[in-house]
Amino acid sequence: MNTNQTSPDEAAAELLEWTVEEEFAGERIDKFITEAVEEDVSRTLVQMWVKDGHAKVNGKNVKANYKLSLGDVIGLIVPEPQGVELVAEPIPIEVVYEDSDVIVINKQRGLVVHPAPGHYSGTLVNALMHHCKDLSGINGELRPGIVHRIDKDTSGLIMAAKNDKAHASLAEQLKAHTVNRKYIALVHGNLQHDNGTIDAPIGRDSHDRKMYTVTDKNSKHAVTHFVVLERFGDFTLVELKLETGRTHQIRVHMKFIGHPLVGDPMYGKSKGMLMDGQALHAAVLGFKHPRTAEWLQFEAPIPADMEHLIQTIRTK
């Protein structure tokens, strides 16, 4: 399967496209899409999308039981939910900075950034709606104010926009790669180089459509810079700076060079998990204020569970 997906840092719309490879020929389109989309959606919902013409094959409407053929091009525009009212929820969040244009949060591990079809509560967006009352509407009903995101089990700094002008400015900075984003990660193995750059394109994994991998097929340019902070024999503590913002970028790149993140349930080692979720923390976030053009930069300390693991490994 070849696939092409717009990066969440590059566009608000959910525009997805896949080219069917031989291993998926003969599969029903509703099953294919249910497994292919990044968000957790039901097959019933996907069938409704197909029926309403949101999914097409080679530019034409099909039925949900359509059997795919080699080379078919599937196009999907994920529709905005109709009549969905997100509920503001008093979920505790740590606000690092806030003004009338932007808010910066130190997100806790385990908190999903935005709702998805079928899962409309318990997210950072629900918490922001309770806290802010005013968020940019550029990204639609389910993602008000959200300019970029970090994975559920990644902790650390994330910014949100409180009006459309601020949203446009922050999104443009992300697209221009001028936002300073640095992460701290604990990885498996002894990383030999003190610093380096991983320049490897990322796309969907043809063997598992929920995962991403380094590939030349319908992939996107991805660059991650790393600096070794400390070595612990079988583990290495690293600082990673994102130049691009692809889905699962750090997790995929570190696996690619043979040093997967500790605790990563998808790209890491399945045995002997030392953490509940990947040991990855968004420690630094810097950007130009959308109204004043002042450079703002924030730092968030490593969370207690990750710090405890690092100390345990260090003492051993």
C-alpha positions as CSV (number, residue, x, y, z in Angstrom):
1,M,0.0,0.0,0.0
2,N,1.2,3.4,-0.9
3,T,-0.1,6.3,1.1
4,N,0.1,10.0,1.4
5,Q,-1.1,12.0,4.3
6,T,-1.0,15.7,5.0
7,S,1.0,16.4,8.1
8,P,-1.0,17.8,11.1
9,D,1.5,20.7,11.1
10,E,0.9,21.5,7.5
11,A,-2.9,21.6,7.1
12,A,-6.1,21.6,9.1
13,A,-8.1,19.4,6.7
14,E,-8.0,15.6,6.9
15,L,-7.1,14.7,3.3
16,L,-6.0,11.1,2.9
17,E,-5.0,9.2,-0.2
18,W,-3.8,5.6,-0.7
19,T,-2.7,3.6,-3.8
20,V,-3.6,-0.1,-3.4
21,E,-0.8,-2.6,-3.5
22,E,-1.1,-6.3,-4.3
23,E,-1.4,-7.5,-0.8
24,F,-4.6,-5.5,-0.3
25,A,-6.3,-6.3,-3.7
26,G,-9.6,-8.0,-3.0
27,E,-10.2,-6.3,0.3
28,R,-13.4,-4.4,1.0
29,I,-12.9,-0.6,1.0
30,D,-14.7,-0.1,4.3
31,K,-12.3,-2.6,6.0
32,F,-9.3,-1.0,4.4
33,I,-10.2,2.5,5.4
34,T,-11.1,1.5,9.0
35,E,-7.6,0.1,9.5
36,A,-5.8,2.8,7.5
37,V,-6.9,6.0,9.1
38,E,-4.8,7.2,12.0
39,E,-7.8,7.9,14.3
40,D,-9.7,5.1,16.0
41,V,-12.9,5.0,14.0
42,S,-15.6,2.3,13.7
43,R,-16.3,0.4,10.5
44,T,-20.0,1.6,10.7
45,L,-18.8,5.2,10.6
46,V,-16.5,4.4,7.6
47,Q,-19.4,2.8,5.8
48,M,-21.4,6.0,6.3
49,W,-18.5,8.0,4.9
50,V,-18.4,5.8,1.8
51,K,-22.2,6.0,1.3
52,D,-22.1,9.8,1.6
53,G,-19.4,10.0,-1.1
54,H,-16.6,11.1,1.2
55,A,-14.5,8.2,0.0
56,K,-13.9,7.6,-3.7
57,V,-12.0,5.1,-5.8
58,N,-10.3,6.5,-8.8
59,G,-12.4,9.6,-8.4
60,K,-15.7,7.7,-8.4
61,N,-18.2,6.9,-5.7
62,V,-18.4,3.2,-4.7
63,K,-20.3,1.1,-2.2
64,A,-18.9,0.0,1.1
65,N,-18.5,-3.6,-0.1
66,Y,-16.4,-2.6,-3.1
67,K,-13.5,-5.0,-3.6
68,L,-10.2,-3.1,-4.2
69,S,-8.0,-3.8,-7.2
70,L,-4.3,-3.4,-7.6
71,G,-3.5,0.2,-8.4
72,D,-6.8,1.6,-7.2
73,V,-6.4,5.1,-5.8
74,I,-8.6,5.7,-2.7
75,G,-9.3,9.3,-1.8
76,L,-10.9,10.2,1.6
77,I,-11.9,13.5,2.9
78,V,-12.8,13.0,6.6
79,P,-16.0,15.0,7.1
80,E,-16.5,17.3,10.0
81,P,-18.9,15.8,12.5
82,Q,-22.5,17.0,12.3
83,G,-24.1,18.2,15.4
84,V,-21.2,17.3,17.7
85,E,-21.1,19.4,20.8
86,L,-17.8,19.0,22.6
87,V,-18.1,19.3,26.4
88,A,-15.8,21.5,28.4
89,E,-14.4,19.3,31.1
90,P,-12.4,20.3,34.2
91,I,-9.5,18.1,33.4
92,P,-6.4,19.4,35.3
93,I,-3.8,20.9,33.0
94,E,-0.5,22.7,33.7
95,V,-0.6,26.1,32.1
96,V,3.0,27.4,31.4
97,Y,2.0,30.6,29.6
98,E,-1.2,32.3,28.5
99,D,-2.3,35.6,27.0
100,S,-5.1,36.7,24.7
101,D,-3.5,35.0,21.7
102,V,-1.8,31.8,22.8
103,I,-1.7,29.3,25.5
104,V,1.2,26.9,26.3
105,I,0.5,23.7,28.3
106,N,2.8,21.1,29.8
107,K,0.8,18.1,28.8
108,Q,0.8,15.1,31.1
109,R,1.5,11.6,29.7
110,G,-1.7,9.7,28.8
111,L,-3.7,12.7,27.7
112,V,-4.9,12.7,24.1
113,V,-4.6,16.1,22.4
114,H,-7.9,16.2,20.5
115,P,-11.1,14.3,20.1
116,A,-11.7,11.9,17.2
117,P,-14.9,10.4,15.8
118,G,-16.4,8.2,18.5
119,H,-14.2,9.6,21.3
120,Y,-15.3,13.1,22.1
121,S,-14.2,13.5,25.8
122,G,-11.3,13.3,28.1
123,T,-8.9,15.2,25.8
124,L,-6.7,18.3,26.0
125,V,-9.2,20.1,23.8
126,N,-12.0,19.4,26.4
127,A,-9.7,20.7,29.1
128,L,-8.9,23.8,27.0
129,M,-12.5,24.5,26.4
130,H,-13.1,24.6,30.1
131,H,-10.1,26.7,30.8
132,C,-10.1,29.2,27.9
133,K,-13.6,29.6,26.6
134,D,-12.0,31.2,23.4
135,L,-10.1,29.1,20.9
136,S,-9.3,29.4,17.2
137,G,-11.8,27.6,15.0
138,I,-9.5,27.1,12.0
139,N,-9.0,23.4,12.7
140,G,-12.7,22.6,12.9
141,E,-15.1,21.4,15.6
142,L,-12.9,18.7,17.0
143,R,-9.6,20.6,17.1
144,P,-10.3,24.1,18.2
145,G,-7.1,26.0,18.8
146,I,-4.9,23.0,18.0
147,V,-1.9,24.0,15.9
148,H,0.3,20.9,16.4
149,R,0.1,17.8,18.6
150,I,2.2,15.4,20.5
151,D,1.3,11.7,21.0
152,K,-0.9,10.6,23.9
153,D,2.0,9.0,25.9
154,T,4.5,11.8,25.1
155,S,4.6,14.4,27.8
156,G,5.6,18.1,27.5
157,L,5.0,21.4,25.9
158,I,2.3,22.1,23.3
159,M,0.8,25.4,22.2
160,A,-2.7,26.3,21.2
161,A,-4.1,29.4,19.5
162,K,-6.9,31.5,21.0
163,N,-7.9,33.3,17.7
164,D,-7.6,32.6,14.0
165,K,-4.9,35.2,13.4
166,A,-2.7,33.7,16.0
167,H,-3.4,30.2,14.6
168,A,-2.4,31.2,11.1
169,S,0.9,32.7,12.4
170,L,1.8,29.7,14.5
171,A,0.9,27.3,11.7
172,E,3.1,29.3,9.3
173,Q,6.0,29.2,11.7
174,L,5.7,25.4,12.0
175,K,5.6,25.1,8.2
176,A,8.7,27.3,7.9
177,H,10.5,25.2,10.5
178,T,11.2,28.2,12.7
179,V,9.6,26.8,15.8
180,N,12.2,25.5,18.3
181,R,11.1,22.1,19.5
182,K,13.4,20.0,21.6
183,Y,12.7,16.6,23.2
184,I,14.4,14.5,25.8
185,A,14.3,10.7,25.2
186,L,15.6,7.6,26.8
187,V,16.6,5.1,24.2
188,H,17.8,1.5,24.1
189,G,21.4,0.8,23.3
190,N,24.6,2.8,23.5
191,L,24.4,5.5,20.9
192,Q,28.0,5.8,19.7
193,H,27.9,9.2,18.0
194,D,27.8,12.2,20.3
195,N,25.6,14.1,17.9
196,G,24.1,13.7,14.4
197,T,21.2,14.2,12.0
198,I,18.7,11.6,10.9
199,D,17.5,12.7,7.4
200,A,15.1,9.9,6.3
201,P,11.6,10.2,4.7
202,I,8.6,8.8,6.6
203,G,5.5,7.2,5.3
204,R,2.9,4.6,6.2
205,D,4.1,1.1,7.0
206,S,2.8,-1.2,4.2
207,H,2.6,-4.1,6.7
208,D,0.7,-2.2,9.4
209,R,-1.3,0.8,8.5
210,K,-1.4,2.2,12.0
211,M,2.4,2.5,12.0
212,Y,4.9,4.7,10.1
213,T,8.3,3.8,8.8
214,V,11.3,5.1,6.9
215,T,10.4,4.6,3.2
216,D,10.7,6.1,-0.2
217,K,7.1,5.2,-1.1
218,N,4.7,8.2,-0.9
219,S,6.7,9.5,2.0
220,K,7.4,13.0,3.4
221,H,10.8,14.6,4.1
222,A,11.7,14.2,7.8
223,V,14.8,15.5,9.7
224,T,15.7,15.0,13.3
225,H,18.8,16.2,15.0
226,F,20.2,14.5,18.1
227,V,22.7,15.2,20.9
228,V,23.8,12.6,23.4
229,L,23.3,13.8,27.0
230,E,24.4,10.8,29.0
231,R,25.2,7.1,28.4
232,F,24.2,4.3,30.8
233,G,25.6,1.2,29.1
234,D,22.6,-0.4,27.6
235,F,20.7,2.9,27.5
236,T,21.3,6.5,26.2
237,L,19.7,9.8,27.2
238,V,19.4,12.1,24.2
239,E,18.1,15.5,23.2
240,L,16.3,15.6,19.9
241,K,15.5,18.7,17.9
242,L,12.7,18.5,15.3
243,E,13.3,20.2,12.0
244,T,10.1,18.7,10.5
245,G,6.9,17.5,12.2
246,R,5.8,14.2,10.9
247,T,3.6,11.8,12.7
248,H,5.6,9.6,15.2
249,Q,8.8,11.2,13.7
250,I,11.1,10.8,16.7
251,R,9.8,7.3,17.5
252,V,10.3,6.1,13.8
253,H,13.7,7.8,13.4
254,M,15.1,6.3,16.6
255,K,13.9,2.9,15.6
256,F,15.4,3.3,12.2
257,I,18.9,3.9,13.6
258,G,18.6,1.0,16.0
259,H,17.8,2.9,19.2
260,P,14.1,2.7,19.8
261,L,12.6,4.6,22.7
262,V,12.3,2.9,26.0
263,G,8.6,2.0,26.7
264,D,7.4,2.6,23.2
265,P,4.6,0.1,22.7
266,M,4.5,0.5,18.9
267,Y,8.1,1.0,17.8
268,G,10.1,-0.3,20.8
269,K,11.0,-3.6,22.3
270,S,8.0,-5.7,23.3
271,K,9.7,-7.4,26.2
272,G,10.8,-5.9,29.5
273,M,8.9,-2.6,29.1
274,L,10.3,-0.2,31.7
275,M,7.7,2.5,31.3
276,D,4.0,2.7,30.6
277,G,4.4,4.6,27.3
278,Q,7.4,5.9,25.5
279,A,10.1,7.8,27.5
280,L,9.7,10.9,25.4
281,H,9.2,14.5,26.7
282,A,8.8,17.7,24.8
283,A,11.1,19.8,26.9
284,V,11.6,23.0,25.0
285,L,9.2,25.1,22.9
286,G,10.1,28.4,21.3
287,F,8.3,30.5,18.8
288,K,7.6,34.1,17.7
289,H,4.6,35.6,19.4
290,P,1.9,35.9,16.7
291,R,1.0,39.5,17.7
292,T,4.1,41.2,19.2
293,A,6.7,39.2,17.2
294,E,8.6,38.7,20.5
295,W,10.5,35.5,20.8
296,L,9.1,33.3,23.5
297,Q,10.7,30.1,24.7
298,F,9.6,27.7,27.5
299,E,11.1,24.7,29.2
300,A,9.4,21.9,31.1
301,P,11.2,19.6,33.4
302,I,11.2,15.8,32.8
303,P,8.1,14.3,34.4
304,A,8.5,12.3,37.6
305,D,8.0,8.8,36.2
306,M,10.6,9.3,33.5
307,E,13.0,11.0,35.9
308,H,12.6,8.1,38.3
309,L,13.5,5.6,35.5
310,I,16.5,7.6,34.5
311,Q,17.8,7.8,38.1
312,T,17.2,4.0,38.5
313,I,19.2,3.2,35.4
314,R,21.9,5.7,36.4
315,T,22.4,4.2,39.8
316,K,22.7,0.7,38.3
